Amino acid sequence: MAELFPESLLKATDDALQAFEEDIRALREPSDEEVLGAVERVVLDLNAINEDDEHGGAGFCTDEREQLCECIDQTLSEHGIDVAALAARRGIDRAEITDSWRDW
């Protein structure tokens, strides 16, 4: 299991998600652009983590990708962001909120 999920991958992922939560928490009456900017930053961070050779070739598999998207959605919702409404204003489905930047 350590080969699939080395400590370096887990720590880097946790750090990126923690930074995202802090970004969202800091927003006061956030605009769509501010929220999507935070989503873009975390997705780009996760892209870099997934591609980093430091993890011995380990990266995000299908289950982890889905969990990461759910975590992003849940973090937004927990901080009062109506993800469905935000997505609708962009003409996308709620599940597509990370797609513009996501490589994993």
N, CA, C and O atoms as CSV, one atom per row, in Angstrom:
chain,resi,resn,atom,element,x,y,z
A,1,MET,N,N,0.822,-1.192,0.000
A,1,MET,CA,C,0.000,0.000,0.000
A,1,MET,C,C,0.867,1.258,0.000
A,1,MET,O,O,0.499,2.274,-0.590
A,2,ALA,N,N,2.015,1.184,0.663
A,2,ALA,CA,C,2.912,2.334,0.720
A,2,ALA,C,C,3.438,2.692,-0.667
A,2,ALA,O,O,3.762,3.852,-0.923
A,3,GLU,N,N,3.527,1.708,-1.567
A,3,GLU,CA,C,3.969,1.993,-2.930
A,3,GLU,C,C,2.901,2.739,-3.712
A,3,GLU,O,O,3.210,3.617,-4.517
A,4,LEU,N,N,1.627,2.383,-3.470
A,4,LEU,CA,C,0.526,3.067,-4.151
A,4,LEU,C,C,0.339,4.482,-3.632
A,4,LEU,O,O,0.048,5.401,-4.397
A,5,PHE,N,N,0.509,4.649,-2.330
A,5,PHE,CA,C,0.281,5.942,-1.688
A,5,PHE,C,C,1.455,6.282,-0.771
A,5,PHE,O,O,1.330,6.202,0.451
A,6,PRO,N,N,2.595,6.662,-1.355
A,6,PRO,CA,C,3.743,7.004,-0.514
A,6,PRO,C,C,3.441,8.231,0.347
A,6,PRO,O,O,2.604,9.066,0.005
A,7,GLU,N,N,4.135,8.312,1.452
A,7,GLU,CA,C,3.932,9.411,2.399
A,7,GLU,C,C,4.084,10.772,1.719
A,7,GLU,O,O,3.357,11.710,2.043
A,8,SER,N,N,5.018,10.881,0.785
A,8,SER,CA,C,5.225,12.170,0.106
A,8,SER,C,C,3.980,12.597,-0.679
A,8,SER,O,O,3.634,13.778,-0.696
A,9,LEU,N,N,3.309,11.641,-1.326
A,9,LEU,CA,C,2.085,11.935,-2.079
A,9,LEU,C,C,0.965,12.342,-1.130
A,9,LEU,O,O,0.252,13.314,-1.380
A,10,LEU,N,N,0.814,11.599,-0.052
A,10,LEU,CA,C,-0.254,11.895,0.912
A,10,LEU,C,C,-0.044,13.258,1.563
A,10,LEU,O,O,-0.988,14.037,1.695
A,11,LYS,N,N,1.190,13.545,1.969
A,11,LYS,CA,C,1.455,14.831,2.627
A,11,LYS,C,C,1.251,16.000,1.671
A,11,LYS,O,O,0.634,17.001,2.033
A,12,ALA,N,N,1.764,15.877,0.462
A,12,ALA,CA,C,1.604,16.959,-0.512
A,12,ALA,C,C,0.130,17.204,-0.820
A,12,ALA,O,O,-0.298,18.351,-0.946
A,13,THR,N,N,-0.639,16.136,-0.939
A,13,THR,CA,C,-2.078,16.257,-1.212
A,13,THR,C,C,-2.791,16.922,-0.038
A,13,THR,O,O,-3.600,17.830,-0.230
A,14,ASP,N,N,-2.489,16.468,1.172
A,14,ASP,CA,C,-3.088,17.078,2.365
A,14,ASP,C,C,-2.750,18.559,2.455
A,14,ASP,O,O,-3.611,19.380,2.773
A,15,ASP,N,N,-1.497,18.899,2.174
A,15,ASP,CA,C,-1.073,20.307,2.233
A,15,ASP,C,C,-1.837,21.157,1.212
A,15,ASP,O,O,-2.268,22.267,1.524
A,16,ALA,N,N,-2.001,20.636,0.000
A,16,ALA,CA,C,-2.726,21.376,-1.045
A,16,ALA,C,C,-4.183,21.583,-0.661
A,16,ALA,O,O,-4.728,22.673,-0.839
A,17,LEU,N,N,-4.809,20.544,-0.138
A,17,LEU,CA,C,-6.217,20.651,0.255
A,17,LEU,C,C,-6.389,21.577,1.456
A,17,LEU,O,O,-7.377,22.308,1.539
A,18,GLN,N,N,-5.441,21.552,2.379
A,18,GLN,CA,C,-5.492,22.460,3.527
A,18,GLN,C,C,-5.362,23.909,3.070
A,18,GLN,O,O,-6.092,24.779,3.545
A,19,ALA,N,N,-4.445,24.169,2.162
A,19,ALA,CA,C,-4.279,25.525,1.636
A,19,ALA,C,C,-5.549,25.993,0.928
A,19,ALA,O,O,-5.942,27.154,1.048
A,20,PHE,N,N,-6.188,25.085,0.190
A,20,PHE,CA,C,-7.445,25.413,-0.489
A,20,PHE,C,C,-8.512,25.788,0.533
A,20,PHE,O,O,-9.211,26.788,0.365
A,21,GLU,N,N,-8.638,24.991,1.588
A,21,GLU,CA,C,-9.639,25.301,2.604
A,21,GLU,C,C,-9.358,26.656,3.249
A,21,GLU,O,O,-10.286,27.420,3.512
A,22,GLU,N,N,-8.108,26.954,3.500
A,22,GLU,CA,C,-7.752,28.254,4.071
A,22,GLU,C,C,-8.082,29.386,3.102
A,22,GLU,O,O,-8.559,30.441,3.522
A,23,ASP,N,N,-7.831,29.174,1.808
A,23,ASP,CA,C,-8.186,30.182,0.793
A,23,ASP,C,C,-9.680,30.459,0.803
A,23,ASP,O,O,-10.107,31.613,0.786
A,24,ILE,N,N,-10.467,29.402,0.829
A,24,ILE,CA,C,-11.932,29.556,0.804
A,24,ILE,C,C,-12.420,30.199,2.101
A,24,ILE,O,O,-13.289,31.071,2.074
A,25,ARG,N,N,-11.877,29.779,3.208
A,25,ARG,CA,C,-12.278,30.351,4.500
A,25,ARG,C,C,-12.001,31.851,4.557
A,25,ARG,O,O,-12.753,32.596,5.185
A,26,ALA,N,N,-10.938,32.292,3.911
A,26,ALA,CA,C,-10.550,33.705,3.953
A,26,ALA,C,C,-11.446,34.595,3.097
A,26,ALA,O,O,-11.448,35.813,3.274
A,27,LEU,N,N,-12.197,34.016,2.186
A,27,LEU,CA,C,-13.050,34.816,1.307
A,27,LEU,C,C,-14.266,35.336,2.062
A,27,LEU,O,O,-14.948,34.578,2.753
A,28,ARG,N,N,-14.529,36.601,1.929
A,28,ARG,CA,C,-15.712,37.212,2.536
A,28,ARG,C,C,-16.629,37.628,1.392
A,28,ARG,O,O,-16.228,38.418,0.537
A,29,GLU,N,N,-17.846,37.112,1.364
A,29,GLU,CA,C,-18.782,37.374,0.273
A,29,GLU,C,C,-18.078,37.209,-1.074
A,29,GLU,O,O,-17.970,38.158,-1.851
A,30,PRO,N,N,-17.609,36.006,-1.333
A,30,PRO,CA,C,-16.779,35.763,-2.521
A,30,PRO,C,C,-17.540,35.862,-3.829
A,30,PRO,O,O,-18.705,35.475,-3.930
A,31,SER,N,N,-16.857,36.384,-4.813
A,31,SER,CA,C,-17.399,36.408,-6.172
A,31,SER,C,C,-17.122,35.059,-6.815
A,31,SER,O,O,-16.304,34.279,-6.328
A,32,ASP,N,N,-17.813,34.797,-7.913
A,32,ASP,CA,C,-17.558,33.561,-8.660
A,32,ASP,C,C,-16.088,33.485,-9.070
A,32,ASP,O,O,-15.486,32.412,-9.020
A,33,GLU,N,N,-15.514,34.605,-9.471
A,33,GLU,CA,C,-14.125,34.629,-9.919
A,33,GLU,C,C,-13.175,34.270,-8.790
A,33,GLU,O,O,-12.197,33.556,-9.012
A,34,GLU,N,N,-13.445,34.754,-7.580
A,34,GLU,CA,C,-12.586,34.428,-6.437
A,34,GLU,C,C,-12.668,32.941,-6.106
A,34,GLU,O,O,-11.650,32.299,-5.844
A,35,VAL,N,N,-13.870,32.405,-6.119
A,35,VAL,CA,C,-14.051,30.980,-5.816
A,35,VAL,C,C,-13.373,30.132,-6.882
A,35,VAL,O,O,-12.633,29.201,-6.562
A,36,LEU,N,N,-13.621,30.449,-8.143
A,36,LEU,CA,C,-13.013,29.673,-9.223
A,36,LEU,C,C,-11.498,29.846,-9.251
A,36,LEU,O,O,-10.778,28.933,-9.656
A,37,GLY,N,N,-11.013,30.995,-8.829
A,37,GLY,CA,C,-9.568,31.194,-8.715
A,37,GLY,C,C,-8.962,30.252,-7.691
A,37,GLY,O,O,-7.892,29.687,-7.917
A,38,ALA,N,N,-9.648,30.082,-6.557
A,38,ALA,CA,C,-9.173,29.148,-5.529
A,38,ALA,C,C,-9.248,27.705,-6.029
A,38,ALA,O,O,-8.352,26.905,-5.759
A,39,VAL,N,N,-10.310,27.378,-6.753
A,39,VAL,CA,C,-10.439,26.031,-7.330
A,39,VAL,C,C,-9.312,25.800,-8.329
A,39,VAL,O,O,-8.685,24.741,-8.328
A,40,GLU,N,N,-9.056,26.781,-9.173
A,40,GLU,CA,C,-7.977,26.643,-10.154
A,40,GLU,C,C,-6.645,26.403,-9.457
A,40,GLU,O,O,-5.886,25.525,-9.868
A,41,ARG,N,N,-6.350,27.167,-8.410
A,41,ARG,CA,C,-5.068,27.016,-7.707
A,41,ARG,C,C,-4.912,25.620,-7.125
A,41,ARG,O,O,-3.850,25.012,-7.260
A,42,VAL,N,N,-5.954,25.103,-6.480
A,42,VAL,CA,C,-5.819,23.773,-5.876
A,42,VAL,C,C,-5.704,22.701,-6.945
A,42,VAL,O,O,-4.940,21.748,-6.783
A,43,VAL,N,N,-6.444,22.838,-8.030
A,43,VAL,CA,C,-6.366,21.836,-9.102
A,43,VAL,C,C,-4.977,21.857,-9.732
A,43,VAL,O,O,-4.411,20.798,-10.004
A,44,LEU,N,N,-4.421,23.036,-9.967
A,44,LEU,CA,C,-3.075,23.112,-10.534
A,44,LEU,C,C,-2.039,22.538,-9.570
A,44,LEU,O,O,-1.087,21.880,-9.991
A,45,ASP,N,N,-2.230,22.794,-8.272
A,45,ASP,CA,C,-1.348,22.192,-7.264
A,45,ASP,C,C,-1.448,20.668,-7.299
A,45,ASP,O,O,-0.433,19.974,-7.241
A,46,LEU,N,N,-2.660,20.157,-7.393
A,46,LEU,CA,C,-2.861,18.710,-7.437
A,46,LEU,C,C,-2.302,18.115,-8.733
A,46,LEU,O,O,-1.785,16.998,-8.729
A,47,ASN,N,N,-2.405,18.853,-9.836
A,47,ASN,CA,C,-1.786,18.409,-11.091
A,47,ASN,C,C,-0.277,18.216,-10.882
A,47,ASN,O,O,0.289,17.194,-11.268
A,48,ALA,N,N,0.354,19.213,-10.268
A,48,ALA,CA,C,1.803,19.158,-10.050
A,48,ALA,C,C,2.167,18.000,-9.126
A,48,ALA,O,O,3.167,17.319,-9.351
A,49,ILE,N,N,1.377,17.778,-8.108
A,49,ILE,CA,C,1.615,16.668,-7.178
A,49,ILE,C,C,1.507,15.343,-7.916
A,49,ILE,O,O,2.343,14.457,-7.742
A,50,ASN,N,N,0.488,15.212,-8.728
A,50,ASN,CA,C,0.248,13.975,-9.462
A,50,ASN,C,C,1.391,13.669,-10.435
A,50,ASN,O,O,1.696,12.504,-10.689
A,51,GLU,N,N,2.010,14.700,-10.969
A,51,GLU,CA,C,3.065,14.535,-11.964
A,51,GLU,C,C,4.467,14.501,-11.358
A,51,GLU,O,O,5.438,14.250,-12.071
A,52,ASP,N,N,4.584,14.747,-10.065
A,52,ASP,CA,C,5.884,14.850,-9.402
A,52,ASP,C,C,6.568,13.486,-9.310
A,52,ASP,O,O,5.991,12.529,-8.793
A,53,ASP,N,N,7.783,13.404,-9.809
A,53,ASP,CA,C,8.548,12.155,-9.763
A,53,ASP,C,C,8.973,11.786,-8.347
A,53,ASP,O,O,9.377,10.650,-8.097
A,54,GLU,N,N,8.885,12.726,-7.427
A,54,GLU,CA,C,9.269,12.485,-6.032
A,54,GLU,C,C,8.467,11.343,-5.410
A,54,GLU,O,O,8.911,10.736,-4.436
A,55,HIS,N,N,7.305,11.050,-5.958
A,55,HIS,CA,C,6.412,10.043,-5.375
A,55,HIS,C,C,6.633,8.653,-5.971
A,55,HIS,O,O,5.802,7.764,-5.786
A,56,GLY,N,N,7.727,8.461,-6.676
A,56,GLY,CA,C,8.064,7.148,-7.213
A,56,GLY,C,C,7.084,6.624,-8.245
A,56,GLY,O,O,6.856,5.417,-8.330
A,57,GLY,N,N,6.510,7.507,-9.021
A,57,GLY,CA,C,5.564,7.087,-10.049
A,57,GLY,C,C,4.136,6.943,-9.554
A,57,GLY,O,O,3.235,6.666,-10.346
A,58,ALA,N,N,3.913,7.125,-8.263
A,58,ALA,CA,C,2.561,7.039,-7.705
A,58,ALA,C,C,1.791,8.304,-8.062
A,58,ALA,O,O,2.368,9.384,-8.189
A,59,GLY,N,N,0.508,8.155,-8.219
A,59,GLY,CA,C,-0.348,9.292,-8.521
A,59,GLY,C,C,-1.788,8.961,-8.183
A,59,GLY,O,O,-2.074,7.948,-7.544
A,60,PHE,N,N,-2.678,9.814,-8.612
A,60,PHE,CA,C,-4.088,9.661,-8.304
A,60,PHE,C,C,-4.749,8.700,-9.287
A,60,PHE,O,O,-4.655,8.875,-10.501
A,61,CYS,N,N,-5.414,7.688,-8.749
A,61,CYS,CA,C,-6.191,6.744,-9.554
A,61,CYS,C,C,-7.637,7.227,-9.607
A,61,CYS,O,O,-7.974,8.253,-9.016
A,62,THR,N,N,-8.475,6.500,-10.303
A,62,THR,CA,C,-9.864,6.919,-10.504
A,62,THR,C,C,-10.578,7.212,-9.190
A,62,THR,O,O,-11.223,8.253,-9.063
A,63,ASP,N,N,-10.478,6.322,-8.217
A,63,ASP,CA,C,-11.153,6.537,-6.937
A,63,ASP,C,C,-10.648,7.798,-6.247
A,63,ASP,O,O,-11.434,8.577,-5.708
A,64,GLU,N,N,-9.340,7.993,-6.267
A,64,GLU,CA,C,-8.780,9.176,-5.621
A,64,GLU,C,C,-9.184,10.450,-6.354
A,64,GLU,O,O,-9.422,11.478,-5.721
A,65,ARG,N,N,-9.263,10.393,-7.662
A,65,ARG,CA,C,-9.685,11.561,-8.447
A,65,ARG,C,C,-11.101,11.966,-8.065
A,65,ARG,O,O,-11.392,13.147,-7.873
A,66,GLU,N,N,-11.964,10.988,-7.960
A,66,GLU,CA,C,-13.350,11.268,-7.572
A,66,GLU,C,C,-13.406,11.831,-6.158
A,66,GLU,O,O,-14.168,12.758,-5.883
A,67,GLN,N,N,-12.597,11.270,-5.262
A,67,GLN,CA,C,-12.577,11.758,-3.888
A,67,GLN,C,C,-12.050,13.190,-3.811
A,67,GLN,O,O,-12.552,13.994,-3.027
A,68,LEU,N,N,-11.049,13.507,-4.615
A,68,LEU,CA,C,-10.521,14.874,-4.628
A,68,LEU,C,C,-11.582,15.861,-5.108
A,68,LEU,O,O,-11.743,16.934,-4.526
A,69,CYS,N,N,-12.302,15.501,-6.164
A,69,CYS,CA,C,-13.379,16.371,-6.658
A,69,CYS,C,C,-14.471,16.540,-5.604
A,69,CYS,O,O,-14.987,17.641,-5.412
A,70,GLU,N,N,-14.818,15.460,-4.927
A,70,GLU,CA,C,-15.820,15.534,-3.856
A,70,GLU,C,C,-15.330,16.408,-2.714
A,70,GLU,O,O,-16.103,17.174,-2.138
A,71,CYS,N,N,-14.046,16.299,-2.385
A,71,CYS,CA,C,-13.480,17.114,-1.310
A,71,CYS,C,C,-13.544,18.593,-1.660
A,71,CYS,O,O,-13.890,19.414,-0.811
A,72,ILE,N,N,-13.219,18.940,-2.884
A,72,ILE,CA,C,-13.283,20.336,-3.331
A,72,ILE,C,C,-14.716,20.837,-3.248
A,72,ILE,O,O,-14.964,21.924,-2.727
A,73,ASP,N,N,-15.655,20.058,-3.757
A,73,ASP,CA,C,-17.074,20.413,-3.712
A,73,ASP,C,C,-17.539,20.578,-2.266
A,73,ASP,O,O,-18.207,21.556,-1.929
A,74,GLN,N,N,-17.183,19.618,-1.420
A,74,GLN,CA,C,-17.608,19.649,-0.024
A,74,GLN,C,C,-17.024,20.855,0.711
A,74,GLN,O,O,-17.716,21.497,1.500
A,75,THR,N,N,-15.764,21.159,0.456
A,75,THR,CA,C,-15.140,22.320,1.093
A,75,THR,C,C,-15.877,23.596,0.710
A,75,THR,O,O,-16.153,24.442,1.561
A,76,LEU,N,N,-16.192,23.730,-0.564
A,76,LEU,CA,C,-16.941,24.908,-1.005
A,76,LEU,C,C,-18.295,24.980,-0.319
A,76,LEU,O,O,-18.687,26.032,0.188
A,77,SER,N,N,-19.005,23.866,-0.305
A,77,SER,CA,C,-20.341,23.826,0.310
A,77,SER,C,C,-20.284,24.146,1.796
A,77,SER,O,O,-21.128,24.882,2.306
A,78,GLU,N,N,-19.301,23.600,2.487
A,78,GLU,CA,C,-19.170,23.842,3.928
A,78,GLU,C,C,-18.896,25.302,4.253
A,78,GLU,O,O,-19.139,25.751,5.373
A,79,HIS,N,N,-18.393,26.035,3.279
A,79,HIS,CA,C,-18.103,27.451,3.494
A,79,HIS,C,C,-19.130,28.355,2.813
A,79,HIS,O,O,-18.854,29.516,2.511
A,80,GLY,N,N,-20.315,27.801,2.579
A,80,GLY,CA,C,-21.445,28.599,2.117
A,80,GLY,C,C,-21.511,28.860,0.623
A,80,GLY,O,O,-22.304,29.692,0.184
A,81,ILE,N,N,-20.708,28.180,-0.161
A,81,ILE,CA,C,-20.741,28.361,-1.609
A,81,ILE,C,C,-21.785,27.411,-2.197
A,81,ILE,O,O,-21.732,26.204,-1.962
A,82,ASP,N,N,-22.713,27.944,-2.942
A,82,ASP,CA,C,-23.708,27.122,-3.638
A,82,ASP,C,C,-23.074,26.644,-4.937
A,82,ASP,O,O,-23.121,27.330,-5.957
A,83,VAL,N,N,-22.480,25.452,-4.880
A,83,VAL,CA,C,-21.714,24.930,-6.009
A,83,VAL,C,C,-22.603,24.710,-7.227
A,83,VAL,O,O,-22.190,24.995,-8.351
A,84,ALA,N,N,-23.801,24.212,-7.021
A,84,ALA,CA,C,-24.716,23.976,-8.144
A,84,ALA,C,C,-25.053,25.295,-8.846
A,84,ALA,O,O,-25.082,25.353,-10.075
A,85,ALA,N,N,-25.305,26.339,-8.078
A,85,ALA,CA,C,-25.630,27.643,-8.665
A,85,ALA,C,C,-24.414,28.242,-9.368
A,85,ALA,O,O,-24.545,28.819,-10.447
A,86,LEU,N,N,-23.239,28.110,-8.768
A,86,LEU,CA,C,-22.010,28.596,-9.390
A,86,LEU,C,C,-21.788,27.900,-10.729
A,86,LEU,O,O,-21.499,28.550,-11.734
A,87,ALA,N,N,-21.925,26.594,-10.735
A,87,ALA,CA,C,-21.751,25.827,-11.973
A,87,ALA,C,C,-22.782,26.238,-13.016
A,87,ALA,O,O,-22.451,26.398,-14.191
A,88,ALA,N,N,-24.025,26.407,-12.592
A,88,ALA,CA,C,-25.089,26.789,-13.524
A,88,ALA,C,C,-24.805,28.151,-14.149
A,88,ALA,O,O,-25.068,28.352,-15.335
A,89,ARG,N,N,-24.267,29.093,-13.362
A,89,ARG,CA,C,-23.928,30.407,-13.909
A,89,ARG,C,C,-22.829,30.310,-14.956
A,89,ARG,O,O,-22.711,31.183,-15.816
A,90,ARG,N,N,-22.035,29.269,-14.890
A,90,ARG,CA,C,-20.952,29.026,-15.851
A,90,ARG,C,C,-21.386,28.114,-16.993
A,90,ARG,O,O,-20.615,27.859,-17.919
A,91,GLY,N,N,-22.625,27.623,-16.924
A,91,GLY,CA,C,-23.142,26.756,-17.977
A,91,GLY,C,C,-22.555,25.359,-17.955
A,91,GLY,O,O,-22.471,24.690,-18.985
A,92,ILE,N,N,-22.144,24.922,-16.757
A,92,ILE,CA,C,-21.577,23.586,-16.609
A,92,ILE,C,C,-22.316,22.832,-15.515
A,92,ILE,O,O,-23.076,23.415,-14.743
A,93,ASP,N,N,-22.088,21.557,-15.464
A,93,ASP,CA,C,-22.626,20.720,-14.403
A,93,ASP,C,C,-21.741,20.857,-13.168
A,93,ASP,O,O,-20.545,21.123,-13.283
A,94,ARG,N,N,-22.315,20.681,-12.018
A,94,ARG,CA,C,-21.590,20.758,-10.756
A,94,ARG,C,C,-20.335,19.882,-10.764
A,94,ARG,O,O,-19.298,20.276,-10.232
A,95,ALA,N,N,-20.428,18.710,-11.359
A,95,ALA,CA,C,-19.311,17.760,-11.391
A,95,ALA,C,C,-18.173,18.219,-12.296
A,95,ALA,O,O,-17.095,17.625,-12.274
A,96,GLU,N,N,-18.392,19.260,-13.089
A,96,GLU,CA,C,-17.378,19.736,-14.035
A,96,GLU,C,C,-16.598,20.945,-13.522
A,96,GLU,O,O,-15.838,21.553,-14.276
A,97,ILE,N,N,-16.773,21.296,-12.263
A,97,ILE,CA,C,-16.196,22.540,-11.747
A,97,ILE,C,C,-14.667,22.564,-11.783
A,97,ILE,O,O,-14.070,23.640,-11.812
A,98,THR,N,N,-14.031,21.402,-11.781
A,98,THR,CA,C,-12.571,21.346,-11.815
A,98,THR,C,C,-12.029,21.064,-13.221
A,98,THR,O,O,-10.819,21.136,-13.436
A,99,ASP,N,N,-12.889,20.752,-14.160
A,99,ASP,CA,C,-12.465,20.209,-15.467
A,99,ASP,C,C,-11.597,21.154,-16.295
A,99,ASP,O,O,-10.765,20.684,-17.071
A,100,SER,N,N,-11.760,22.441,-16.159
A,100,SER,CA,C,-10.991,23.375,-16.991
A,100,SER,C,C,-9.489,23.279,-16.746
A,100,SER,O,O,-8.692,23.603,-17.627
A,101,TRP,N,N,-9.105,22.838,-15.561
A,101,TRP,CA,C,-7.684,22.822,-15.188
A,101,TRP,C,C,-7.149,21.429,-14.878
A,101,TRP,O,O,-5.935,21.241,-14.792
A,102,ARG,N,N,-8.020,20.466,-14.713
A,102,ARG,CA,C,-7.631,19.161,-14.176
A,102,ARG,C,C,-6.977,18.268,-15.218
A,102,ARG,O,O,-7.525,18.042,-16.297
A,103,ASP,N,N,-5.777,17.756,-14.873
A,103,ASP,CA,C,-5.068,16.782,-15.691
A,103,ASP,C,C,-5.166,15.375,-15.093
A,103,ASP,O,O,-4.971,14.394,-15.811
A,104,TRP,N,N,-5.458,15.260,-13.825
A,104,TRP,CA,C,-5.503,13.952,-13.168
A,104,TRP,C,C,-6.835,13.308,-13.336
A,104,TRP,O,O,-7.051,12.199,-12.846
